[in-house]
Amino acid sequence: MYNFLSDFAKLVKLRLSFLVVFSASISFLIGSKEQGFVNWTNWFLLTIGGFLVTAAANGFNEIIEKDLDKLMKRTADRPIPAERMTTGQALVLSIFMSIIGTLILVRLNFLTGVLSVFSIFFYAFIYTPMKRKSPIAVFLGAIPGALPPLIGYFAAFENPAISWAPIILFLVQFVWQFPHFWSIAWVLDEDYKKAGFRLLPTTKPDKTSALIILLTTIVLIPVSLMPTLYHIGGNSIAFISLVAGLYFLYTAIQLYRQLDIASARRMMYVSFVYLPLVQVGLLLDFIS
């Protein structure tokens, strides 16, 4: 049983799935605050449905890339390439999770369900194959990667409508993904090359790639202040976003100067912390 749970966690990229669910949950609470109350039953449904949908997308991703995962040290121990789980077993699990997760989210409202289906399709069948063809894959992957705040916000409403709040929440997570994924791609460049992945802006760790990473980190700072400027959040999120953004920028400057894996790794670790910190800032504003 333990071995199955361990393999399941690797199949669905458990830590990534939890981060996605946390992001959607925070946005749900922001939407709830606008209404003046929190429907905790719907919050629970969002959490379960969101996890299942995210897990399914990750499962489809690993099924499609099973032969490539065998080539990379980072992914060789995943259950499918390591042959502890068959493709058929993973496919049944992923289809089951996608159907159940979508049905749960549709119960909240139709738009939430549609966005969840779109995120699965786009991540698994557009972003995943594009990773070997062009660096534009990072841009394409950032779209479903930024949908959780949108899904979470809309899930708080019986009849959701487009407004600045969900768009801004989407933009913060969308822009963050570029320095985040590119710092990872820099660190894992040699491993990625074994599978033919082309993820850095110029497809290699050079000065131009570092400059583009630096520029996107600069853009992230004003974007991260938009929740305060548009009264979605208060002083807590502004302070946390500014401090975290400036330190993130510092690591990007170091990468531009040094052009080495150590600098990229430092930036990568900061990127892991940045988004949860900003989301905690939003949560603090929700509580206050």
Secondary structure as the mmCIF struct_conf table of DSSP 4:
data_model
#
loop_
_struct_conf.conf_type_id
_struct_conf.id
_struct_conf.beg_label_comp_id
_struct_conf.beg_label_asym_id
_struct_conf.beg_label_seq_id
_struct_conf.end_label_comp_id
_struct_conf.end_label_asym_id
_struct_conf.end_label_seq_id
HELX_RH_AL_P HELX_RH_AL_P1 TYR A 2 LEU A 11
TURN_TY1_P TURN_TY1_P1 VAL A 12 LYS A 13
HELX_RH_AL_P HELX_RH_AL_P2 LEU A 14 GLN A 35
TURN_TY1_P TURN_TY1_P2 GLY A 36 GLY A 36
HELX_RH_AL_P HELX_RH_AL_P3 TRP A 40 ILE A 64
TURN_TY1_P TURN_TY1_P3 GLU A 65 GLU A 65
HELX_RH_AL_P HELX_RH_AL_P4 LYS A 66 ASP A 69
TURN_TY1_P TURN_TY1_P4 LYS A 70 LEU A 71
TURN_TY1_P TURN_TY1_P5 LYS A 73 ASP A 77
BEND BEND1 ARG A 78 ARG A 78
TURN_TY1_P TURN_TY1_P6 PRO A 79 GLU A 83
BEND BEND2 ARG A 84 MET A 85
HELX_RH_AL_P HELX_RH_AL_P5 THR A 87 LEU A 108
HELX_RH_AL_P HELX_RH_AL_P6 PHE A 110 PHE A 122
HELX_RH_PI_P HELX_RH_PI_P1 TYR A 123 TYR A 127
HELX_RH_AL_P HELX_RH_AL_P7 THR A 128 MET A 130
TURN_TY1_P TURN_TY1_P7 LYS A 131 LYS A 133
TURN_TY1_P TURN_TY1_P8 PRO A 135 PRO A 135
HELX_RH_AL_P HELX_RH_AL_P8 ILE A 136 GLY A 145
TURN_TY1_P TURN_TY1_P9 ALA A 146 ALA A 146
HELX_RH_AL_P HELX_RH_AL_P9 LEU A 147 ALA A 155
TURN_TY1_P TURN_TY1_P10 ALA A 156 ALA A 156
BEND BEND3 GLU A 158 ASN A 159
HELX_RH_AL_P HELX_RH_AL_P10 TRP A 164 VAL A 187
TURN_TY1_P TURN_TY1_P11 LEU A 188 LEU A 188
HELX_RH_AL_P HELX_RH_AL_P11 ASP A 189 ALA A 195
TURN_TY1_P TURN_TY1_P12 GLY A 196 GLY A 196
BEND BEND4 LEU A 200 LEU A 200
TURN_TY1_P TURN_TY1_P13 PRO A 201 THR A 202
BEND BEND5 THR A 203 ASP A 206
HELX_RH_AL_P HELX_RH_AL_P12 LYS A 207 SER A 224
TURN_TY1_P TURN_TY1_P14 LEU A 225 LEU A 225
HELX_RH_AL_P HELX_RH_AL_P13 MET A 226 LEU A 229
TURN_TY1_P TURN_TY1_P15 TYR A 230 HIS A 231
BEND BEND6 ILE A 232 GLY A 233
HELX_RH_AL_P HELX_RH_AL_P14 ASN A 235 GLN A 258
BEND BEND7 ASP A 260 ASP A 260
HELX_RH_AL_P HELX_RH_AL_P15 ILE A 261 ILE A 287
#
